Amino acid sequence: MSWTAYQEHQGGSVNENIFADYKIRLPSGPGGCRYYVLHPEAVGIDATLPDARKLQTGSDVYLIANAGLETMDIRDAANGLLMTLPIGDCVELDLLSNATEAGTWLLRTYTSEFGLPLANNRVPIELHITEPIRTGLDIREYARSLGYTSDSIPYAVRFRLAAGITIGSSTVLTPAVTTGDWPTGTSMMIHLESGARITGMGGAGGRGANTTSVIFAAAGGTGGAALTLTLDTVLVNHGYIQGGGGGGGGGGRGNNIFGAPAPGGGGGGGAGWIESSGGTAGLLANGQSPATGNGDRGTIQLPGAGGNGTIISGFGGRGGYPGQAGATGNNGGAAGPAGAGAVGGAAGAAIRKLTGITLTKIVTGTIDGAEVFY
């Protein structure tokens, strides 16, 4: 029997042509199923959920796909209409309350794509992250710490990031999350619940030019990657995957009409987690730092502003928003020989994929930044 990646992680599926109203099974137990690909062959067919009092509350209780020729009504156990599911769409159902027969359901609807067939021979692993992580996470090493140490058997990994939780990195050289090195045949599902974030670190702002010509404005630093994939992966993203913003370039120096030099402002740090550093302003002619002009630090969602130059020198460039490059620093004023502002740093990738792997997006969510192979 061949299953898709989504079927594998959902623990089974029904793929059935239906000609009359259909009863959805309990999600677990004998004959239980959470994933349904239904093909309604007639007008007015209902798919009715079980008595909510027999179910546990939680997310992703059911997923129902309409692969037929007609629309299909999804109803609760008390015959209340939850929605009409269009042809080609899927609905993901979370159970918020099981106090009544009908229950209270949260529905998410989307058009779906499905991955390549996978053999049903894997050891299932459920990993649920409920606390923020600031130093990056290797999913394979995290699983090892929980006792899944074998390198000779494949796994079916379901990795969940809880609602509102962020995983970031403490360096632009390391992604916030990497799937890591798994045995051949392992499949991976990454599920971000509502508001969860995987965020690369923002690039550092470039320093401003010194008042002398010896030290010119420095370019902004490159942002870090958010997510690195090393094997075929299914993505269910109700949150955010964000490459680190690039750091802003340093501002150029300037000279006034009397030849007195002024230093450029520092570039702002790129958006990301943890906070990226802003660039320092260039030094004065006496080698001292000016009272103002440093770039601001970038935060998880907002880049830092470039540092103030003067009327004759360049402001530092603003850092990049998540997944965007930093801005170029401004040139020095034209009243005298103007120093050039430096370029902003490149953004970190939102998703880096090992060449040859397949990424299947069941729910795309918000992805800020490029998706690249490496």
C-alpha positions in Angstrom: 0.0 0.0 0.0 1.3 3.5 -0.9 0.5 6.5 1.1 1.2 10.2 0.6 3.3 12.0 3.2 0.1 13.6 4.7 -1.6 10.2 4.9 1.4 8.7 6.7 1.5 11.4 9.4 -2.3 11.4 9.9 -2.2 7.7 10.7 -4.3 6.4 7.8 -6.9 7.7 5.3 -10.1 7.0 3.4 -10.1 7.6 -0.3 -13.7 6.8 -1.4 -16.3 7.6 -4.0 -19.6 8.5 -2.2 -23.1 8.5 -3.7 -25.1 9.3 -0.5 -24.6 11.1 2.8 -21.4 10.0 4.6 -20.6 9.5 8.3 -17.1 10.5 9.4 -15.5 8.0 11.7 -14.0 8.6 15.1 -10.3 9.7 14.6 -8.8 6.9 16.6 -9.5 3.3 17.8 -10.5 0.4 15.6 -11.3 1.7 12.1 -10.5 5.2 13.2 -9.3 7.8 10.6 -8.5 11.5 10.6 -7.9 12.1 6.9 -10.5 11.8 4.2 -10.3 12.2 0.4 -13.9 12.0 -0.6 -15.3 12.0 -4.2 -19.0 13.1 -4.1 -20.7 11.8 -7.2 -24.1 13.4 -6.7 -25.6 16.8 -5.7 -26.5 17.5 -2.1 -24.2 15.0 -0.3 -23.5 15.6 3.4 -20.4 14.5 5.3 -21.4 14.5 9.0 -18.9 14.6 11.9 -19.2 12.3 15.0 -20.7 13.3 18.3 -18.2 15.8 19.6 -18.6 14.5 23.2 -16.7 11.3 22.1 -13.7 13.3 20.8 -10.8 15.1 22.4 -10.4 18.8 21.8 -7.3 19.9 19.9 -6.0 21.0 16.6 -6.0 19.1 13.3 -8.6 16.6 14.5 -9.8 15.9 10.9 -8.8 16.9 7.4 -11.4 16.4 4.6 -10.6 16.9 1.0 -13.2 17.2 -1.8 -11.8 15.3 -4.8 -15.1 14.8 -6.5 -17.3 16.3 -9.1 -19.8 18.1 -6.8 -19.6 20.3 -3.7 -20.2 18.7 -0.4 -21.7 20.0 2.9 -19.8 19.4 6.1 -22.2 19.1 9.1 -21.8 18.6 12.8 -23.4 15.7 14.7 -26.5 17.8 15.4 -27.0 18.4 11.7 -25.7 22.0 11.8 -24.2 23.2 8.5 -20.5 24.1 9.1 -19.6 24.8 5.5 -20.0 23.8 1.9 -16.7 22.4 0.7 -15.9 23.4 -2.9 -14.5 21.0 -5.5 -10.8 20.6 -5.1 -10.6 22.2 -1.6 -9.7 20.8 1.8 -10.9 21.7 5.2 -8.9 21.2 8.4 -11.1 20.9 11.5 -10.0 21.8 15.1 -12.3 20.9 17.9 -12.4 23.9 20.4 -15.2 22.5 22.7 -16.7 19.0 23.2 -19.3 20.1 25.7 -22.2 19.3 23.3 -23.1 16.8 20.6 -22.4 19.4 17.9 -19.2 20.7 19.5 -17.5 24.0 18.6 -15.3 23.6 15.5 -12.7 25.9 13.9 -12.4 25.3 10.2 -9.6 26.3 7.9 -10.1 25.9 4.1 -7.5 25.8 1.4 -6.6 24.4 -2.0 -4.1 21.6 -1.4 -1.3 19.8 -3.1 -0.1 16.3 -2.1 3.4 14.8 -2.1 4.9 11.6 -3.6 3.9 8.2 -2.4 5.7 6.8 0.7 5.8 3.3 2.0 4.1 2.7 5.4 7.1 1.3 7.2 8.2 4.1 9.5 8.3 4.5 13.3 6.1 7.5 14.2 7.5 10.3 16.3 5.4 13.2 17.6 7.5 16.2 18.7 5.7 19.3 20.2 7.6 22.4 21.1 5.8 24.6 23.6 8.6 26.9 24.8 10.6 29.6 22.9 14.1 28.6 21.7 16.6 31.3 21.0 19.6 29.3 19.9 18.3 27.3 17.0 17.0 23.7 16.9 18.2 20.6 15.1 15.1 18.4 14.9 17.1 15.2 14.6 19.2 16.0 17.7 16.1 16.9 19.6 14.6 13.5 18.8 17.8 11.8 19.9 17.6 13.5 23.2 14.1 11.9 23.6 15.5 8.4 22.9 15.0 8.1 19.2 18.6 7.2 18.6 18.5 4.5 15.9 20.2 5.4 12.6 19.1 2.2 10.9 15.3 2.5 10.8 13.2 5.2 9.1 10.9 7.4 11.1 7.6 9.3 10.3 8.3 12.6 12.1 5.6 15.1 13.0 7.1 18.3 14.3 4.7 20.8 15.9 5.4 24.3 17.0 2.8 25.5 19.5 0.6 28.6 18.9 2.5 31.8 19.5 5.9 30.2 20.1 9.0 31.4 18.3 12.2 29.5 17.4 15.1 31.8 16.5 18.8 31.5 16.1 21.7 33.3 17.9 23.9 33.5 14.8 23.3 34.2 11.1 25.5 31.2 10.4 22.9 28.8 11.8 19.3 28.4 10.7 16.6 28.8 13.3 15.4 25.2 12.6 17.1 22.4 10.6 15.6 19.0 10.0 19.0 17.4 10.6 20.5 14.1 9.5 17.9 11.2 9.5 18.0 7.6 8.3 17.1 7.0 4.7 13.4 6.7 4.2 12.4 9.1 7.0 9.5 11.4 6.2 9.0 14.8 7.9 5.9 16.9 8.6 6.4 20.4 10.1 3.3 22.0 11.5 3.2 25.6 12.7 0.2 26.4 14.8 -1.5 29.8 14.8 1.0 32.6 15.3 4.1 30.3 15.6 7.3 31.6 14.1 10.5 30.2 12.7 12.8 33.2 12.3 16.4 33.6 11.2 18.6 36.1 12.9 18.9 39.6 11.3 22.1 40.9 9.8 24.2 43.4 11.7 24.2 47.0 10.6 27.3 48.3 8.8 29.5 50.9 10.6 29.5 54.5 9.3 32.5 56.0 7.6 35.2 57.7 9.7 35.8 61.4 9.2 39.1 60.4 7.6 39.3 58.5 4.3 41.1 55.6 5.9 37.9 53.9 7.1 35.0 53.9 4.6 31.4 52.9 5.3 30.9 49.2 5.8 28.2 47.0 4.2 25.4 45.6 6.2 25.6 42.0 7.3 23.7 39.1 5.7 20.6 37.8 7.5 20.3 34.2 8.7 18.1 31.4 7.3 14.9 30.4 9.0 14.4 26.8 8.0 16.8 24.3 6.4 15.3 21.0 5.0 17.5 18.0 4.4 14.7 15.5 3.4 11.3 15.4 1.8 9.0 17.5 4.0 5.3 18.3 4.3 4.5 21.8 5.6 1.4 22.8 7.4 2.0 26.5 8.2 -0.5 28.5 10.1 2.2 30.8 11.3 5.3 32.5 9.9 8.6 31.4 8.4 10.9 34.4 8.1 14.4 34.8 6.8 16.5 37.3 8.8 16.5 40.8 7.3 19.8 42.2 6.0 21.6 44.8 8.0 21.6 48.4 6.7 24.7 49.8 5.1 26.8 52.4 6.9 26.5 56.1 5.9 29.3 57.9 4.0 31.4 60.7 5.5 31.2 64.3 4.3 33.2 67.5 4.4 31.8 71.0 4.8 32.8 74.0 2.8 35.6 74.6 5.2 36.9 71.1 4.8 35.8 69.9 8.3 34.9 66.2 8.1 31.9 64.5 9.7 31.4 60.7 10.2 28.6 58.7 8.6 25.8 57.1 10.7 25.7 53.3 11.4 23.3 51.0 9.6 20.3 49.6 11.3 20.1 45.9 12.3 17.9 43.6 10.2 14.7 42.1 11.6 15.0 38.7 13.2 15.5 36.9 16.4 17.6 37.4 18.5 17.9 41.2 18.2 20.6 42.1 15.6 23.1 44.8 16.4 23.0 48.2 14.8 26.2 49.6 13.2 28.3 52.1 15.0 28.7 55.6 13.7 32.1 56.5 12.2 34.8 58.1 14.4 35.4 61.8 14.7 38.7 63.3 13.5 40.0 63.1 17.1 39.3 59.3 17.1 36.4 59.7 19.5 32.9 58.3 18.9 30.2 60.9 18.2 27.4 61.4 20.7 24.8 60.2 18.2 24.7 58.2 14.9 24.6 54.6 15.9 22.1 52.4 14.1 19.2 50.8 16.0 19.0 47.1 16.8 16.6 45.0 14.7 13.8 43.2 16.5 11.8 40.1 15.7 9.4 41.9 13.3 10.9 45.3 12.7 14.3 46.4 11.4 16.5 49.0 13.1 16.6 52.5 11.8 19.9 53.8 10.4 21.9 56.1 12.6 21.7 59.9 12.0 24.4 61.5 10.0 24.7 65.2 9.9 23.8 67.9 7.3 27.0 67.0 5.5 27.4 63.2 6.1 25.3 60.2 5.3 22.7 58.5 7.4 23.0 54.8 7.9 20.7 52.6 5.9 17.6 51.0 7.5 17.9 47.3 8.2 15.7 44.9 6.2 12.3 43.6 7.2 11.9 39.8 7.6 13.1 38.2 4.4 14.3 41.5 2.9 17.6 43.1 2.2 18.9 46.0 4.2 18.9 49.5 2.7 22.1 51.2 1.3 23.6 53.9 3.5 23.3 57.4 2.3 26.2 59.2 0.7 27.9 62.1 2.4 26.7 65.6 1.6 27.8 67.3 -1.7 29.2 70.4 -0.1 32.6 68.8 -0.2 34.1 65.4 -1.3 31.3 63.0 -0.5 32.0 59.6 0.9 29.8 56.8 -0.5 27.3 55.0 1.6 27.7 51.2 1.8 25.3 48.6 0.5 22.8 46.9 2.7 23.2 43.2 3.5 21.3 40.4 1.7 18.3 38.8 3.4 18.5 35.3 4.8 16.5 32.6 3.0 13.1 31.7 4.5 13.6 28.0 3.4 16.8 26.3 2.3 16.2 22.9 0.7 18.8 20.3 0.0 19.0 19.8 -3.8 16.7 17.0 -4.9 14.2 17.0 -2.0 10.5 17.7 -2.3 8.6 20.2 -0.2 4.8 19.8 -0.1 2.9 22.8 1.2 -0.5 21.6 2.6 -0.9 25.1 4.1 1.5 27.7 3.0 0.9 30.4 5.6 3.2 33.4 5.7 6.7 32.9 4.2 8.9 36.0 4.2 12.0 35.5 2.1 13.3 33.3 -0.6 13.0 29.5 -1.0 16.3 28.3 -2.3 18.3 25.0 -2.9 21.7 24.5 -1.6 
